Amino acid sequence: MMRKRWLAGVTAIVFLLMAGGGVYAGDMELLGVKFPGEKVIEGKTLKLNGLGYLKKLGFVKVYVCGLYLEQPTQDANTVIASEQVKYLETHYLTSKATAKKISEGFVELIEEANPPELIKKNRADIDKYAAWLDKDMKPGLTSASTYVPGKGLTLTYQGEVRGTIPGNEFMQMYYRYNVGEKANKTIREGLLGR
């Protein structure tokens, strides 16, 4: 009787873990870009949650991105709101991604993905982040955003740290633009490991 209860408890825990979070997949590759299954960021071991990609006109491969989390999950709201170290790495695949297109695209998409009152309140930070996207991209170049609780969201662009937006409100807006309801479906589903 005791063994049956124990087995039922273990089965329930396994089911809850599988239902509540993403399945850690290890190393992954997408469109020829390899992402390691783990990265150590700010002294924390983050796991690869998923990979997404952006194509334009149906055939121009723009970039591949990988999302790393301390606690992998398939739940978009957890990715957006959770206070854990988060890391999003983007590898560019085209030389058509000019600084102007990247910067304007960022502003347009973050505005679409977030409520107007948040956009108005955080306009200066949106403009500051967009201004950091000031160099054309080409195949092999990367950008990365790192969120550290208590510090903020830091952009590293073409290997150079451009700056940090403090607090967590802008970070939530940033992740809403990547995995929220209005995010690009291919990127959203990929980063969530679905």
C-alpha positions in Angstrom: 0.0 0.0 0.0 2.8 2.4 0.9 4.7 1.5 -2.3 1.6 2.3 -4.4 1.2 5.7 -2.7 4.9 6.5 -3.3 4.6 5.4 -7.0 1.5 7.5 -7.5 3.2 10.5 -5.9 6.3 10.2 -8.1 4.1 9.8 -11.2 2.2 13.0 -10.2 5.4 15.0 -9.8 6.8 13.8 -13.1 3.5 14.8 -14.8 3.5 18.2 -13.2 7.0 18.9 -14.2 6.3 17.8 -17.8 3.1 19.9 -18.0 4.4 23.0 -16.3 7.7 23.6 -18.0 9.6 23.2 -21.2 11.6 20.1 -22.0 15.3 20.8 -22.0 16.5 19.8 -25.4 20.3 20.1 -25.1 22.4 21.4 -28.0 20.3 22.5 -31.0 20.9 23.7 -34.6 18.6 25.8 -36.8 19.3 27.1 -40.3 23.0 26.1 -39.9 23.5 28.0 -36.7 24.5 25.8 -33.6 23.4 26.8 -30.1 24.9 25.1 -27.1 22.4 23.5 -24.7 23.7 25.6 -21.7 25.4 28.9 -21.2 26.8 30.4 -18.0 25.6 34.0 -17.6 26.2 36.1 -14.5 27.4 33.0 -12.6 24.1 31.1 -13.4 23.8 28.1 -15.7 21.0 28.8 -18.2 19.4 26.2 -20.4 18.4 26.6 -24.0 14.6 27.0 -24.0 14.1 27.1 -27.7 15.1 28.5 -31.1 13.2 30.9 -33.4 13.9 32.5 -36.8 12.7 35.3 -38.9 12.2 35.2 -42.7 11.1 38.1 -44.9 9.2 37.7 -48.2 9.0 34.0 -47.4 12.6 33.3 -48.4 15.1 35.8 -47.1 16.6 34.4 -43.9 17.1 37.3 -41.6 18.2 35.8 -38.3 18.0 32.8 -35.9 17.7 33.4 -32.2 18.0 31.3 -29.1 16.4 31.9 -25.6 18.2 30.7 -22.5 16.6 30.6 -19.1 17.5 29.5 -15.6 14.1 27.7 -15.4 13.0 26.6 -18.9 9.3 26.9 -19.6 6.8 26.8 -22.5 4.6 29.4 -20.8 5.0 32.9 -22.4 3.8 34.7 -19.3 6.4 33.1 -17.2 9.1 34.1 -19.7 7.9 37.7 -19.7 7.3 38.2 -16.0 9.7 35.9 -14.1 12.6 37.3 -12.2 15.4 35.0 -13.4 18.5 35.6 -15.5 17.4 35.5 -19.2 19.6 35.6 -22.3 18.5 36.0 -25.9 21.1 35.5 -28.6 20.5 36.5 -32.2 22.7 35.4 -35.2 22.2 37.3 -38.4 22.0 35.4 -41.7 21.7 38.3 -44.2 23.5 41.5 -45.2 20.2 43.2 -45.9 19.6 43.9 -42.2 20.6 47.5 -42.2 20.8 49.5 -38.9 17.8 51.6 -40.1 15.6 48.5 -40.7 16.7 46.9 -37.5 16.1 50.0 -35.4 12.8 50.9 -37.0 11.6 47.3 -36.9 12.4 47.1 -33.2 10.3 50.2 -32.4 7.4 49.1 -34.6 7.2 45.6 -33.1 7.7 46.6 -29.5 4.9 49.1 -30.0 2.6 46.5 -31.5 3.3 44.0 -28.7 2.7 46.3 -25.7 -0.2 48.4 -24.4 -0.1 52.1 -25.4 0.2 53.3 -21.8 3.4 51.3 -21.4 4.8 52.6 -24.7 4.1 56.2 -23.6 5.6 55.6 -20.1 8.8 53.9 -21.5 9.3 56.0 -24.7 12.7 57.3 -23.7 14.0 53.7 -23.0 12.5 52.4 -26.3 14.3 55.2 -28.2 17.5 54.6 -26.3 17.5 50.9 -27.0 16.7 51.5 -30.7 19.5 54.0 -30.9 22.0 51.3 -29.8 21.0 49.3 -32.9 23.1 51.6 -35.0 25.3 49.2 -37.2 24.3 47.1 -40.2 24.3 43.4 -39.7 25.7 40.7 -41.9 26.0 36.9 -41.7 28.0 35.8 -38.7 27.3 38.9 -36.6 25.3 38.7 -33.4 23.4 40.7 -30.9 22.4 39.5 -27.4 20.2 40.8 -24.6 20.8 39.8 -21.0 18.4 40.4 -18.1 19.7 40.2 -14.6 17.2 40.8 -11.8 18.0 44.0 -9.9 20.2 45.2 -12.7 18.1 45.4 -15.9 18.3 44.5 -19.6 21.7 44.8 -21.2 22.3 44.9 -25.0 25.5 43.5 -26.5 25.6 44.4 -30.2 28.3 43.0 -32.5 30.3 42.0 -29.4 30.1 45.5 -27.8 28.1 46.2 -24.7 25.9 49.2 -25.6 24.1 49.8 -22.4 21.6 48.7 -19.8 17.9 49.7 -19.3 17.4 49.4 -15.5 14.5 47.7 -13.8 12.1 45.1 -15.0 9.3 46.9 -16.8 11.3 47.4 -20.1 12.5 43.8 -19.9 8.9 42.6 -19.7 8.0 44.8 -22.7 11.0 43.3 -24.6 10.1 39.7 -23.9 6.4 40.5 -24.7 7.6 41.6 -28.1 9.5 38.3 -28.5 7.1 35.7 -27.0 3.8 37.6 -26.2 0.5 37.1 -27.9 1.3 39.6 -30.7 4.9 38.4 -31.3 5.9 36.9 -34.6 4.4 33.4 -34.5 7.5 31.5 -35.8 9.8 33.3 -33.3 7.3 33.0 -30.4 6.6 29.3 -30.8 10.3 28.5 -31.4 11.6 30.3 -28.4 8.9 28.7 -26.2 10.1 25.3 -27.4 6.8 24.3 -29.0 
